[in-house]
Amino acid sequence: MSQISRKKSRKFLFQKLFAETFSKFDEADFRDSFLVDSYKWHIDEEYVVEMEKIIKENEDKLIELIKMYAPKFSPEKMILTYVIPIFIWASEMLYYKEEIPAKVSINEAIELAKTYWDDSARRIVNWVLHNLLKNYDEIKEKLDNLEKKEDSFSFFKN
């Protein structure tokens, strides 16, 4: 059996989150269509399940962090393929149980943006993530006090 790949697990998570933003998402169909290729034996299921839960439970806070620390880019106006890598990175850094080096996670997030969009995505995601990383200690302190704004936008919650 092949080794589990975190990189492939992130790609799977990205595609799953992207697919779930559409109204007719079917988990079984998605998994069947995605897992028929070489990813099948490389996905870290525990990571994917935990990260999806973290992202969905903390989406409001993640959106507020982008607004606070990267005000130049509004999540409501950003392309979803820009937002998902940012959410994955921020969730790994702020909530995931396993410590992942920030630079590794940033590089993977930038690679996701580049893979699923274009070079402008790489630049924007890179800028936002480095801004968040630069303010990491302050973010950790403020995290529990972030509250959902009444007019808060949502990608994943209906």
Sequence and secondary structure as in RCSB ss.txt:
>XXXX:A:sequence
MSQISRKKSRKFLFQKLFAETFSKFDEADFRDSFLVDSYKWHIDEEYVVEMEKIIKENEDKLIELIKMYAPKFSP
EKMILTYVIPIFIWASEMLYYKEEIPAKVSINEAIELAKTYWDDSARRIVNWVLHNLLKNYDEIKEKLDNLEKKE
DSFSFFKN
>XXXX:A:secstr
     HHHHHHHHHHHHHHHTSTT  HHHHHHHHTTSGGGGT  HHHHHHHHHHHHHTHHHHHHHHHHH TTS T
TTS HHHHHHHHHHHHHHHT SS   HHHHHHHHHHHHHHHS HHHHHHHHHHHHHHHHTHHHHHHHGGG    T
T   SS  
